[in-house]
Amino acid sequence: MDDGPEWFAAKRYGYGAGLPISWQGWALILAFFAYAFAVSIAFKDNLSATAALMVPAVIGFITIVARTTRGGWRWRWGDDD
């Protein structure tokens, strides 16, 4: 289908990605959670600033995961691809 990088496995059932299958996928998850933790600590009293920083990060994270999932994101019924 596409010849891009494959950092995440596709879910066997449903829509989306499963667990990472490469070090890049694990690094992306670790970096995202570190960023989310740092933002939540730094702006714990300012919800609007936290949201303003997290919404673009979540959108970017989901975009990267979707583009690097083996076979892409589509609905799956448990059949082998």
N, C-alpha and C positions, 0 to 999 in steps of 0.2 A: 504494500500500500504506500507507505512513505519510507524514506530512507534516513530519517532524522534520528537523533539519539533516543535510546530507550532506557529511561531511568526508572520507570515504574511499570509494574505488571498491571494488566487490565483486570478488573473484577470478574470473577467467574459468573456471578449472578448480579443483574442490575446494571446500573449506569455509573461510569467513573473509573477511578484508578484504585488499585490495591496497594500493597506494600512496595517499597523501593526494591529494585533488583540490581542496582549499581551503587557505588560509593557516592556518585553525584546526587542521586536521589536522597540518600541518607544525609548528605551534607546540606542539601536544600532544606530538608525538614528540620535539621538541627539549627540552621541559621534562622529559619522562620520562627521557631519557638524561642530562640534566644532574643530575637528582635521583639517579639510579642511580650516576653517577660520584661525586657528592659523598658519598653514603652509603658507597660502597666505599672512598673515601679516608679519611673520618672514622672509620670503624669497621673498618679493615683487619685489626686483630688480634682482633676480636670477631665471630666468625661468627654467633653467636646474635642479637646486636643487629642485624647486617646483615640477617639473614633476617626478624627481627621488623619491620623497617622496610620491607623490599622486598616481602614477600608481600602486604600490603594495597595497596601501590602498584601491583603487577602486576595484582591483581584489579580495582582501580579503572580502570587503563588499559585492560584488555581489555573491561570493561563499557562504558566510554565509546566505544571503537572499535566495538564491536558495535552500539551504539545509534545511531551516526552513520554507518554504512556504507550506501551507496545500495543499496536493495533488501533490506537485512538479511542476516544470515548464514544461508545454506542451501547444500546441496551443489549445485554447478553442473558441467555437462558440456561447457561451451564454447559453448552456444547463446546467441544474443542475448536479452537480457531485454526 
